Amino acid sequence: MAEVFGPSQQDGGPELVQLLTPEGERVHHLPPEFAQFDLDFSAEQLRGFYRDMVLTRRIDTEATALQRHGELGIWAQLLGQEAAQIGAGRALRPQDHVFPTYREHGVAWCRGLDPLRLLGLFRGVDQGSWDPEEFHFGLYTIVIGAQTLHATGYAMGMQRDGVVGTGDPDRDAAVVAHFGDGASSQGDVNEAFIFAASYNAPVVFFCQNNQWAISEPIERQTRIPLYQRALGFGFPGVRVDGNDVLATYAVTQAALQRAREGQGPTLVEAYTYRMGAHTTTDDPTRYRLSDDVEHWKLKDPIARLEVYLKRNGLAEGSFFADIADEADQLGATLREGCKAMPDPRPLSMFDHVYAEMTDELAAQRDGFAAYLSQFEEA
């Protein structure tokens, strides 16, 4: 295992995989244990990463503004985490399956999900309107860490379906479970690690370590880098610069391929920073220093790729102007589409609680319906 993702770093030393520095410099001279991640990227691929990150950020900023105007009940921001999500999302094959938290808007974008469907969930119009099997992207999970168990079970099911380790790239599949550093303290996550290791499940545990579990810093949760925890469960872990879309893509691609081949789970720790609030109900100025935020602004994932594209003549000025125009059009579409959403039927909250309606739930529904009828008569 050490040969695949490098030796353990008991001293918390230089363990970060990075291909693009914050200054926009491409790094090629990696330590031997990380040499496999130094991929070649085409200009088209790089421009695609840039477009994805810019549009994902626009989805985030537009949704935040909509919430501030009372159009959404709440919104979970991803500002600053675009590279982690786009790198991981673009490393997927069509047959791979994703189990998200409530913040994977960039991964949803990579899976072809209309962002208006995300807004419908946060507006309260529905409980998640997309088909997880159609997009190979699960519904958002609010219960912290629960999706890691779902992902592990799904991965074990893939093993039994015979779509792991066949050698057919169009058939072999893997699962990605997204979670945050705060969720790493949950029992569900650790139980998922145990089951995944015990059954050699084809799952990649992708932790976006944005360093804040709401108001609790990472230092309160772990005494070692999170990726090192994997060794205690018997599978490899790797820490990648989560603000570097190239490195995130390369590491996730390698971990997914390892899983598809039947070599079992991997923990990827994408080391990044939450530039915004935990959600729009949170005020991060109450618990963190503005100096830290300013420090991480210099590591902006979009800015570093833009510098690299311009410095190496890989994109013309018209390209950036076109992306900016596309982002403006997307913003307008989101504003108009969100406000045009119909109000949900009050009784619809009972529709998808269980696969089959129980007597107890039916009684609750009928009681609520009788209550609502009083207002209709009035």
Backbone torsions as a table, in degrees:
resi	resn	phi	psi	omega
1	MET	NA	-39.6	-179.2
2	ALA	-61.9	-29.9	-178.8
3	GLU	-70.1	-22.4	-176.4
4	VAL	-82.9	-50.4	-175.1
5	PHE	-119.1	15.5	174.9
6	GLY	93.5	161.4	-178.3
7	PRO	-72.7	162.1	176.8
8	SER	-68.5	149.3	-179.7
9	GLN	-112.8	82.4	-175.6
10	GLN	-64.4	-23.3	-178.8
11	ASP	-94.7	4.6	-178.4
12	GLY	64.4	34.2	-174.1
13	GLY	-76.7	-151.3	-174.1
14	PRO	-74.6	77.5	-173.2
15	GLU	-104.3	3.3	-173.3
16	LEU	-82.7	125.1	174.0
17	VAL	-84.1	121.8	-177.6
18	GLN	-141.4	132.1	177.7
19	LEU	-113.5	-20.0	-178.9
20	LEU	-136.2	115.2	-175.8
21	THR	-73.9	165.4	176.6
22	PRO	-58.8	-24.1	177.9
23	GLU	-84.3	1.7	179.2
24	GLY	82.2	23.4	178.5
25	GLU	-96.8	130.8	178.4
26	ARG	-78.4	126.8	-178.3
27	VAL	-100.8	127.9	178.7
28	HIS	-117.8	-24.5	-174.7
29	HIS	-89.7	75.9	-179.4
30	LEU	-87.2	157.4	172.6
31	PRO	-57.4	151.0	-176.3
32	PRO	-52.4	-37.7	-176.7
33	GLU	-70.2	-14.5	179.6
34	PHE	-110.2	4.8	-173.6
35	ALA	-59.4	-29.6	-177.5
36	GLN	-64.5	-19.6	-177.1
37	PHE	-85.4	-7.9	-176.5
38	ASP	-80.3	79.9	-176.9
39	LEU	-85.7	162.6	171.7
40	ASP	-95.2	133.0	-179.6
41	PHE	-117.9	133.4	177.1
42	SER	-77.5	160.0	177.9
43	ALA	-60.9	-37.6	179.0
44	GLU	-64.1	-40.7	178.8
45	GLN	-64.4	-42.4	179.9
46	LEU	-64.9	-42.9	177.7
47	ARG	-64.4	-35.0	177.3
48	GLY	-64.2	-42.3	176.3
49	PHE	-59.2	-44.1	-178.1
50	TYR	-62.5	-47.6	179.7
51	ARG	-59.2	-46.8	-179.7
52	ASP	-57.8	-44.6	-177.5
53	MET	-68.0	-41.5	-179.7
54	VAL	-63.4	-45.0	-178.2
55	LEU	-70.7	-35.0	176.3
56	THR	-64.5	-41.6	177.2
57	ARG	-63.3	-36.6	179.8
58	ARG	-67.3	-38.8	174.8
59	ILE	-56.9	-44.0	-177.5
60	ASP	-66.3	-48.8	-177.7
61	THR	-68.3	-35.3	179.2
62	GLU	-67.9	-42.6	179.7
63	ALA	-65.9	-37.5	177.1
64	THR	-61.8	-43.7	178.6
65	ALA	-64.8	-39.5	178.6
66	LEU	-63.1	-39.1	178.1
67	GLN	-65.6	-41.1	179.6
68	ARG	-63.4	-26.2	179.0
69	HIS	-92.1	7.6	176.2
70	GLY	83.1	11.6	-178.6
71	GLU	-88.5	-20.9	175.4
72	LEU	-122.1	148.0	178.6
73	GLY	-72.1	-35.7	-178.7
74	ILE	-163.8	162.6	175.8
75	TRP	-148.7	136.2	176.9
76	ALA	-98.5	112.3	-174.0
77	GLN	-78.1	152.2	175.1
78	LEU	-123.9	11.1	-175.4
79	LEU	-49.8	122.0	-179.0
80	GLY	97.2	-12.2	-177.8
81	GLN	-107.9	16.6	-175.6
82	GLU	-62.7	-40.4	-177.1
83	ALA	-66.1	-40.5	179.0
84	ALA	-60.6	-42.1	-176.0
85	GLN	-78.1	-41.5	-179.3
86	ILE	-70.5	-40.6	177.5
87	GLY	-59.8	-44.8	179.2
88	ALA	-69.4	-38.9	-178.1
89	GLY	-67.4	-39.9	-178.1
90	ARG	-78.0	-13.0	177.1
91	ALA	-79.3	-11.1	-177.7
92	LEU	-74.9	151.2	167.4
93	ARG	-98.5	161.4	-177.1
94	PRO	-55.0	-34.6	-175.4
95	GLN	-83.5	-9.1	177.5
96	ASP	-70.8	156.6	-176.9
97	HIS	-125.3	140.3	-176.2
98	VAL	-115.1	135.7	171.9
99	PHE	-116.0	105.2	-174.2
100	PRO	-91.3	169.4	165.4
101	THR	-87.6	-133.9	178.4
102	TYR	-116.1	14.5	-173.9
103	ARG	-126.0	2.0	-173.1
104	GLU	-84.3	53.7	-178.2
105	HIS	-67.0	-34.0	178.7
106	GLY	-70.5	-38.2	177.2
107	VAL	-67.5	-39.5	176.5
108	ALA	-59.5	-40.7	177.2
109	TRP	-60.4	-43.3	-180.0
110	CYS	-65.3	-28.0	-179.9
111	ARG	-86.8	4.7	175.4
112	GLY	83.3	18.4	-178.2
113	LEU	-83.1	129.2	177.0
114	ASP	-62.6	121.7	-178.2
115	PRO	-60.5	-19.9	176.6
116	LEU	-64.2	-26.7	176.6
117	ARG	-68.2	-33.4	175.2
118	LEU	-66.5	-42.4	-179.8
119	LEU	-64.9	-34.1	178.1
120	GLY	-60.2	-38.2	178.3
121	LEU	-66.3	-47.4	-177.6
122	PHE	-76.1	-16.3	175.1
123	ARG	-83.8	-17.4	-178.3
124	GLY	87.2	13.7	178.7
125	VAL	-72.9	-32.4	-178.9
126	ASP	-149.7	-179.1	179.8
127	GLN	-106.1	20.9	-174.0
128	GLY	111.8	106.2	-168.1
129	SER	-97.9	0.6	-176.0
130	TRP	-96.9	155.9	178.4
131	ASP	-89.1	114.5	-178.4
132	PRO	-58.2	-30.2	-179.3
133	GLU	-77.6	-28.9	178.7
134	GLU	-69.0	-43.8	-176.4
135	PHE	-99.2	-4.5	-174.7
136	HIS	53.3	40.4	-176.8
137	PHE	-143.9	113.8	-175.0
138	GLY	-69.2	167.5	175.0
139	LEU	-68.2	152.8	179.6
140	TYR	-60.3	140.6	-179.1
141	THR	-111.2	119.8	-179.2
142	ILE	-87.9	-34.1	179.1
143	VAL	-67.5	117.0	-170.2
144	ILE	-62.0	119.4	174.3
145	GLY	86.7	-12.1	-175.0
146	ALA	-61.3	-32.2	-175.4
147	GLN	-67.4	-20.0	179.1
148	THR	-68.3	-35.2	175.1
149	LEU	-70.1	-41.1	177.4
150	HIS	-60.2	-44.1	-178.8
151	ALA	-63.1	-42.5	-179.3
152	THR	-65.1	-42.7	177.6
153	GLY	-63.6	-39.9	178.6
154	TYR	-64.9	-40.3	179.1
155	ALA	-64.2	-39.9	176.7
156	MET	-64.2	-34.2	175.2
157	GLY	-65.5	-37.6	176.5
158	MET	-60.3	-39.6	177.1
159	GLN	-57.4	-45.7	-177.1
160	ARG	-72.8	-21.9	175.5
161	ASP	-81.9	-6.3	177.7
162	GLY	74.3	34.0	179.8
163	VAL	-115.6	29.1	178.5
164	VAL	-133.4	130.7	174.8
165	GLY	72.1	24.6	179.9
166	THR	-87.3	-17.2	-176.1
167	GLY	87.4	-1.3	178.8
168	ASP	-96.9	110.5	-176.6
169	PRO	-64.5	-21.4	178.7
170	ASP	-87.4	-6.3	-177.5
171	ARG	-115.0	-45.4	-177.2
172	ASP	-59.9	135.3	-174.4
173	ALA	-136.8	162.2	178.3
174	ALA	-143.6	173.2	-178.1
175	VAL	-123.8	143.8	172.1
176	VAL	-117.5	127.8	175.3
177	ALA	-109.0	115.0	178.8
178	HIS	-91.6	140.0	173.9
179	PHE	-160.2	170.2	-178.5
180	GLY	-107.4	175.2	-179.0
181	ASP	-63.4	-32.6	177.2
182	GLY	-64.3	-39.1	180.0
183	ALA	-66.5	-22.4	-179.5
184	SER	-63.5	-16.2	178.0
185	SER	-88.3	-5.3	-178.8
186	GLN	-81.0	146.1	177.4
187	GLY	-61.9	-35.9	-179.5
188	ASP	-56.9	-42.0	-178.1
189	VAL	-64.8	-44.8	-179.4
190	ASN	-68.1	-35.5	174.9
191	GLU	-65.8	-37.2	177.1
192	ALA	-63.6	-40.1	176.7
193	PHE	-58.8	-43.8	-178.1
194	ILE	-63.3	-47.9	-178.7
195	PHE	-65.8	-42.1	-179.4
196	ALA	-61.8	-41.4	179.1
197	ALA	-69.4	-42.1	-177.0
198	SER	-65.1	-36.2	-177.0
199	TYR	-105.4	6.6	178.9
200	ASN	53.7	43.2	-173.9
201	ALA	-68.8	143.4	-179.5
202	PRO	-81.0	69.7	-176.6
203	VAL	-130.0	138.4	173.4
204	VAL	-105.4	118.1	175.3
205	PHE	-87.2	111.3	-174.7
206	PHE	-108.1	103.8	-178.1
207	CYS	-98.9	116.9	172.3
208	GLN	-87.6	97.5	179.7
209	ASN	-83.0	91.1	178.9
210	ASN	-92.7	10.0	168.8
211	GLN	76.0	0.4	178.1
212	TRP	-139.0	119.2	171.2
213	ALA	-93.0	85.6	-165.8
214	ILE	56.4	-103.6	-177.5
215	SER	-104.3	5.2	-178.1
216	GLU	-99.2	124.2	-179.8
217	PRO	-74.2	160.3	-177.5
218	ILE	-59.9	-28.9	-178.9
219	GLU	-63.2	-22.8	179.1
220	ARG	-79.6	-13.8	-171.8
221	GLN	-107.1	-25.4	-175.2
222	THR	-152.1	146.8	178.0
223	ARG	-99.0	-6.3	178.0
224	ILE	-131.4	162.0	174.1
225	PRO	-55.6	140.1	-174.1
226	LEU	-58.0	-36.5	-175.9
227	TYR	-62.5	-25.3	-178.9
228	GLN	-71.8	-17.7	178.3
229	ARG	-61.0	-29.9	-177.2
230	ALA	-57.5	-36.1	-177.6
231	LEU	-61.6	-32.1	179.0
232	GLY	-68.8	-20.1	178.4
233	PHE	-100.2	-7.5	174.9
234	GLY	96.1	22.4	174.0
235	PHE	-141.5	161.5	-173.2
236	PRO	-76.1	155.4	174.5
237	GLY	-134.6	156.4	179.9
238	VAL	-147.3	141.8	175.7
239	ARG	-105.5	129.5	-178.7
240	VAL	-123.2	150.4	173.9
241	ASP	-66.3	105.5	-176.9
242	GLY	-72.3	-6.1	174.3
243	ASN	-98.2	5.3	179.6
244	ASP	-112.0	103.1	-175.6
245	VAL	-65.4	-30.9	-179.6
246	LEU	-68.6	-48.0	-179.4
247	ALA	-65.7	-40.8	179.6
248	THR	-62.3	-42.8	177.7
249	TYR	-61.2	-47.9	-176.0
250	ALA	-63.3	-45.1	-178.4
251	VAL	-67.7	-43.8	-179.8
252	THR	-65.8	-39.7	178.2
253	GLN	-60.1	-44.0	179.8
254	ALA	-65.3	-41.9	179.8
255	ALA	-65.8	-40.4	178.0
256	LEU	-64.7	-42.4	179.6
257	GLN	-64.1	-39.1	177.1
258	ARG	-59.6	-43.3	179.5
259	ALA	-67.0	-43.7	-179.3
260	ARG	-61.6	-33.0	-178.7
261	GLU	-78.3	-4.7	178.2
262	GLY	91.4	18.2	-179.2
263	GLN	-91.7	2.9	172.0
264	GLY	94.6	-168.4	-172.1
265	PRO	-78.8	162.8	174.3
266	THR	-143.3	144.2	172.3
267	LEU	-104.5	119.4	174.6
268	VAL	-106.3	121.1	175.0
269	GLU	-103.6	108.5	177.2
270	ALA	-88.9	105.7	-174.5
271	TYR	-82.9	109.4	-174.7
272	THR	-141.1	-159.0	-178.4
273	TYR	-151.2	137.7	178.5
274	ARG	-84.8	101.9	-177.0
275	MET	-70.7	-30.8	-179.1
276	GLY	-99.2	-156.7	178.7
277	ALA	-86.3	163.6	176.6
278	HIS	-58.6	-51.0	167.9
279	THR	-142.1	178.9	-178.6
280	THR	-73.0	-1.9	173.6
281	THR	-93.7	-0.9	-173.0
282	ASP	-103.2	147.9	174.6
283	ASP	-121.3	94.1	-175.8
284	PRO	-67.8	-15.5	179.7
285	THR	-67.8	-13.9	-179.1
286	ARG	-79.7	-17.0	-174.1
287	TYR	-135.9	-1.7	177.6
288	ARG	-136.7	158.5	-174.4
289	LEU	-85.4	141.3	178.0
290	SER	-66.1	-26.9	178.0
291	ASP	-62.3	-36.4	178.3
292	ASP	-64.6	-42.1	179.2
293	VAL	-63.1	-43.9	179.6
294	GLU	-63.6	-37.6	177.7
295	HIS	-61.2	-42.6	-177.5
296	TRP	-78.6	-19.2	174.3
297	LYS	-61.8	-29.5	179.2
298	LEU	-72.1	-11.4	179.2
299	LYS	-106.1	18.4	-176.5
300	ASP	-50.1	126.4	-175.8
301	PRO	-66.5	-33.1	-179.3
302	ILE	-75.7	-42.4	-177.6
303	ALA	-62.3	-41.0	-177.0
304	ARG	-67.6	-36.5	178.5
305	LEU	-72.2	-35.9	177.3
306	GLU	-62.1	-43.4	177.5
307	VAL	-60.2	-43.5	-178.5
308	TYR	-64.3	-42.4	-179.9
309	LEU	-63.9	-44.0	-178.2
310	LYS	-70.3	-43.8	-176.3
311	ARG	-63.3	-32.4	-176.5
312	ASN	-102.9	11.6	175.8
313	GLY	62.9	33.5	-176.7
314	LEU	-95.2	-4.9	178.6
315	ALA	-154.5	135.8	178.6
316	GLU	-84.8	166.3	177.9
317	GLY	-58.8	-33.1	180.0
318	SER	-64.6	-31.0	178.5
319	PHE	-62.7	-48.2	-178.9
320	PHE	-66.2	-36.1	177.6
321	ALA	-65.9	-39.9	179.1
322	ASP	-65.0	-40.4	179.0
323	ILE	-65.6	-39.8	177.9
324	ALA	-62.5	-40.7	177.6
325	ASP	-65.1	-41.8	179.4
326	GLU	-62.9	-38.5	178.2
327	ALA	-64.4	-40.4	177.9
328	ASP	-63.1	-42.2	178.6
329	GLN	-64.6	-40.1	177.3
330	LEU	-62.5	-42.0	178.9
331	GLY	-60.0	-43.7	179.6
332	ALA	-64.4	-40.2	178.7
333	THR	-62.5	-41.4	-179.9
334	LEU	-66.7	-42.4	179.9
335	ARG	-62.4	-49.2	-177.5
336	GLU	-67.0	-43.5	-177.5
337	GLY	-66.7	-37.9	-179.8
338	CYS	-64.6	-47.6	-177.0
339	LYS	-69.0	-22.2	-178.8
340	ALA	-86.8	-5.3	-178.4
341	MET	-64.9	135.9	178.8
342	PRO	-72.3	153.9	175.1
343	ASP	-69.7	142.4	-179.8
344	PRO	-73.9	154.8	172.5
345	ARG	-70.0	130.4	-178.5
346	PRO	-54.9	-35.9	-177.1
347	LEU	-78.0	-7.7	-178.3
348	SER	-67.7	-16.8	179.5
349	MET	-63.8	-18.0	-179.2
350	PHE	-92.3	-8.1	-168.9
351	ASP	-67.9	-39.2	-170.2
352	HIS	-121.6	27.9	177.5
353	VAL	-68.8	-45.3	176.8
354	TYR	-129.5	161.5	177.1
355	ALA	-63.0	-34.9	177.2
356	GLU	-126.7	138.6	-179.1
357	MET	-65.3	128.0	176.9
358	THR	-91.0	162.0	179.7
359	ASP	-62.5	-40.9	-179.0
360	GLU	-64.5	-43.1	-180.0
361	LEU	-67.8	-38.6	178.3
362	ALA	-62.4	-38.7	178.2
363	ALA	-65.0	-40.2	177.5
364	GLN	-63.9	-43.3	179.1
365	ARG	-61.1	-46.3	-177.8
366	ASP	-65.5	-36.9	178.1
367	GLY	-65.8	-39.8	178.8
368	PHE	-69.4	-36.4	178.7
369	ALA	-64.0	-40.6	178.0
370	ALA	-64.6	-38.0	177.8
371	TYR	-63.0	-45.8	-179.1
372	LEU	-65.4	-32.0	-176.7
373	SER	-63.5	-25.6	178.1
374	GLN	-62.0	-37.8	-178.5
375	PHE	-75.6	-33.5	177.8
376	GLU	-65.2	-41.0	178.9
377	GLU	-66.5	-37.4	179.9
378	ALA	-66.6	NA	NA
